[in-house]
């Protein structure tokens, strides 16, 4: 998978260069992307930030929707392939002598108070995409175990609060499927 994504990344990079007619651009550099997008291609400016205009994924997706350009699509493909390649590389690096991957969970590891997975971060493996399912298919339960468990508790803190407090309004809202 890592080699596959590396090839996809290189192809998207070359196609992006072809779309703008030059190869002297670092596709990971916001400053250089600003120059290509807003100066060379004359695209409308995205939201302003400390270093100029945003080139984050959300801004580029919005820009592509409003002003489609082959370069934007290829840039987003390049970023996706790069991200997936990095995810796979970090997991591959974490495989121990027994062929197992062990992550570290930290309850105080994030600013939101949620559990964070580190070294490797197994929480950033995509869930809803075909490639995410392909990456996840590489994980197997160890000897003596039947299955792997994944859990995503929707609004768990509020659900615990509703249960402990016995608040009828909160309990009713959860039972009716409301998003709190």
N, C-alpha and C positions, 0 to 999 in steps of 0.2 A: 504493500500500500504506500509506503514512504516513497519508493522509487516511482510509483505511478503518479503520486501527487507532485513529486519533483518535476516529472516530465510535463504534467499539466501546467505547472507553474511557469516553467521555461517557455512552453508554447504560448500561453496567455501573454507572457512578457514580450515575446517576439512579435506576436500579433498586435499588441498594444503599440509597440514601437513602429510597426508598419502603418498603423492607423494615423499616427501623428507625423510620420516621415522622419523620425530621428531616434537615435539610440542612446543619447547622452543624458537620459533621465533615470534617476533612481526612483522606482515606483513606490518605495517605502518612505520617501522624503516628502513630508507635507509641503515644505517650501518649494521644492521643484514641481510638485503636482499643482500647486497654486499657479505657478508660472505657466504651465502647460494649459490648465483648464481655463483660467481667467484672462491671461494675456494672449497666448497663442490661439486657443480655440474660441475665445470671446464668450465664454459661458457666463450666465448670470451669477453674481456673487452669492455664496452661501452665507450662513450666519457668521458673524465676526467672532474671532477669538484673539488670544494674546499675540499669536504669530501671523495674523492676517485673516484668512477666511477658512472655515472648516473643510477638511477633506476626510472626515470620519465616514464610516460606512453608511450611516443613516443619511448624512448630507449628500453623499454621492448617489445613493439610491433615489433620493428625492430629485436630485438634479437629473438623473437618467430618466425618471418618469416625466419630468416637465420638458426636458431638452435632450431627447435621445441622441446618443453619439456612440459609435462603435468603441471608441477609446474607453468610455466610462464602463461599458459592459465588460470589456476585457480587463480593465483595472479591477473591477469587483471579482471577476473570475480568478485573477492572479492573487488577490487577497484571500479569497476562500481557500484556494489550493495551498497557499503558504501557511495559513492557520492550521489546516488539517494536517499538513506535513509536520508542523511543529508539535501538534498534539501527539501524533504517532511516534515521532522521534523521542519525545519525553517519556512516553509509555515504554517504548523499546529500551531506552536507557535504564529504566527502573526494573527490568526483568532480573531477578536474582539467579543464583546458581541452580536453583531447583526449577527454574522456568516460571516462577510465580512473580506477580506484581503486587506490591504492598504500598498503599498510600498512607499518609498520616492525616488524621482528622483532628482539626482544632476547633473547639467551641468558641474560643475567643479570637479566632483567626481572621474575622472579617468585621468591618465597621457596622454591619447590620445585626450582628449577634448570631448570625446563622452559622452552622457548621461549615468549615472550609476544608477542602481536600488539597493536600500539597504533596509534591515529590513522588509521583506525578499528580497533577490535578485531574482526577477522574470525573469531576463534575462538569468539565467543559467538553466532553465528548458529546457531539450532537445526538439528540434523541429522535427527532421527528423526520430526519432525512434518510434516504436510502443509504448514503455513505456512512451516516452515523450508525445505522443498523449493521452495516458491514464491519465497521471498526469494533462495535460491541460484540459481534459474533466471534471475535478472536478470544474473548474471555471465556474461560471454562471453570466450572466448579472443581475444586481440588478433590483428590482421592478421599473417599469416605463421605463426601457431601453430594446431595442430590441436585442442588440448584444454586444459582446466584440470586440475590435479592437486590432489587432496586426499589427505592422508596422516595416519593416526593409528597410531602405532607402539605396540602394546600391550607394556608392560613392556620397552621398548627397552634401558634401562640393564642390566637383568638378562640380557637376551638377548646383549648385547655381552660382558658379564662371562662368561657361560657359554662363548661362542665363544673369547674370548681365553684363558681359564683352561683350557679343554678339560675342565672338570669333567663327568664322565660322568653324575653324578646330576642336575645342572642340565639338561644337554642332554637326558637321557631325560625329565625332567619336562616340558620344553617340547615335545618330540616327541609326548608323550602328551596334550598339551593341558591340563596342570594349570595352575591359576592360582596363581602364586607371590606 
